[in-house]
Amino acid sequence: MRVLPHLFENNRRWAEACLAEDPDFFDDLCAIQRPDYLWIGCSDSRVPANQIVGLPPGEMFVHRNIANVVDQNDVNCLSVLQFAVDTLRISHIIVCGHYGCGGVQAALGPSVRPPLERWLAPIRAIASEAQGELGSLDPQGRVHRLCELNVIAQVKTLATLSTITTAWARGQALALHGWIYDLQNGLLRDLEVTTDGRTG
């Protein structure tokens, strides 16, 4: 007996719908991928990268983890970044957080069991540095602002990584962006921290 039959049925219907709309859909998808964007986002199931920016499969390279962290010791993230920049030659990297992020909320709370506690350490550090600002806000405002500060910090980290600085040094057009997604209305907001190696 097939496990999770409803998901296989959903998949069959999706594939049929894709072919009904475009008979060449899968042939085109199998062609060499040439996305212009790398999305570094949260693993939260409510934030589907392609859907919220209206792009079909093949248009966006995606890396997701708890609270959209760019960790200099995360081989997975660094490998995705290297492949996206050096092989796919993407032009834009978008770090996208979202309001109400469970990882960010956890970073404002008591310690949790490893390995999650180690993962949250950079966000706890951001919260500690901004405790004056965060302390003046109500609980929801505190989480919202830390979600924004976390995105901003991850963009700054990205800008220091060798894959990025080497790309800029060789003249590759590559811009880093920090965005936040609002689950309550489905809209994105630019946090205005874009940099291309020449601008701040």
N, C-alpha and C positions, 0 to 999 in steps of 0.2 A: 504494500500500500504506500502511495506517495505521501510523504510528510508535508504538511502545510499546503494542501491542495488548492486552497483559495488563492494563494500567492501565485502558483503556477497558472491558474485560470486567469487571474488578473494580467499576468505576463502575456499569455496567449492573446487576450483581447487587446492589450496595448499594441502588440506587434501587428495584429491585423488592422487596427485603426491607423497605425503609422503607414502601412502599405496601401490602405485605401485612400489616404490623403496624398501619398507620394510613393508610387511604385518603386522608385529608385532610392528610397530612404536608407535602407541598410547598405546598399552598394556604395552610396555616397559616404555613409558613416565609416565604412571600412577603408576608405581612402586615407592617406597620410593625414594625421591630425595637425591642424595649424591654428590652434587657439591663440588669441591675442592676450588672454587674461589668465592669471593665476589667482584663485580665490583661496585665502587662508581664513577659514571660518570655524565656528563652533560646531561640535558634534550634535548639538540639539536638533532633534528630529523635526522641529517646527521651522527650521531655517534652511530650506532647500535652495542651494546657491543658484542653479540654472533658472529655476522657476521664478524667483523673486526679481530677477533682472530680465526675464523674458527671452532667454537664450536657449536654443535647442541643444541636444547632446552634440558634443564635438567642438563647441564654441568656448568652453571654459575648462581649464585644468583646475582641479580642486584638491585641497588638503584641509582636513578637518580634525580638530581635537578638542578636548575640554577647554572651554573659555578662550579659543583662538590664540593660544600662546605660541610665540616664536622663541623656542629655547635653543640656545647656542650648543647645547649638548644632545639635542634630539636628532639622531641620525636619520630618522624617518623624515622629519620636516626638512632637514638640510639636503637630503637626497632628492626630495620632490622639488625643492627650490633649484638645485643644480640642474636637474633635468629640464625644468621649465625654462630656465634662463639660457643655459648653454646649448641645449638640443632643440627645444621647441622655439627658442628665441621670442618668447612672449614679450609684450610691450608694457604691460601693466600688471602690478601685483596689488591686490586689494585685500587688506586685512579688515574683516567685517565682524564686529561683535554684535550683540543684541541686548536690549534692555531685558531685565529679569533673568539674566544668565545664572544658572544654578552654580556653576563653578565660581563665579565672582561672588555670589552670595555666600558660598561655603568659605571663601577666603576672608570674609568678614566675621566668620564664626569661630567656634573652638576647633582645636586640632582634630583631624580625621585620620583614619588608618592609612598606612602606606599601601600602594605607591602614590595615592592621590595627594597626600599631604606634601610630598616632595614636589609634585606637579604644581600645586597651588602656591608654593613658596614665592615665586616672582610676583604674583598678584598680591600676596600679603605684604611684600616689600613696597609695592606701589601704594597700597593702602596706608602703610606706616608713614611713608614720605608725605602723603597728602592728608594726614590725620586732622590737621587744622581745618582744612577746607571741608573734609567729609564730616567732621564732628559738628559743623554748623547746620547740617542738613537733617531732615527727617529720615526715618529708616528707608523708605522707598527712594527718596532723593539720593541717599548715600549709595545705594546699590546702582542706581542709574548713572551717577557720576563716576563711580569706580569702573563701570562697564566702559565708559568713554575714555577714562584715563588709561585703562588697560590696552585699548586699541592704540592709543597714541604711543604708549610705551613700546608696543610690539612693532610699530612702524619704525620707531627710532632704533630698535634692535636690528631690524632688517637692514637698515641703512649702513650698519657697521659690519655686516657679514661679508666674507671674502668673495663669495659668488656675486654679490651685488657690486661691491667696490671694483672688482676686476672687470665686470661688464661695463661699468661706467668708464673705467680707465681706457677700455678699448673702443669707446665711443658708441656703445650699444644704446639705442633709445629705450629707456626703461624707467617708468615712473612708479612710485610707491604711493598708495592711497590708504587712508583710514576712514572707514565708514561704520555707521551704527544702524541697526535694523530695529524697528519698533513693532513688536508682535501685535500690539493693540490696533494698529491701522495698516500694517503691511508696507509701510514706507521706509525707505532708506534716507539717511542723512549723512552728508559729507562733513567730516570733522575738520576739514581744511588743514590737513597736515601733509598734503601731497608734496613729494620731493622727487626730483629726477637727477640728483647728484650735482646740480648746478644751483637749484633754488633751495631755500630753507624749508 
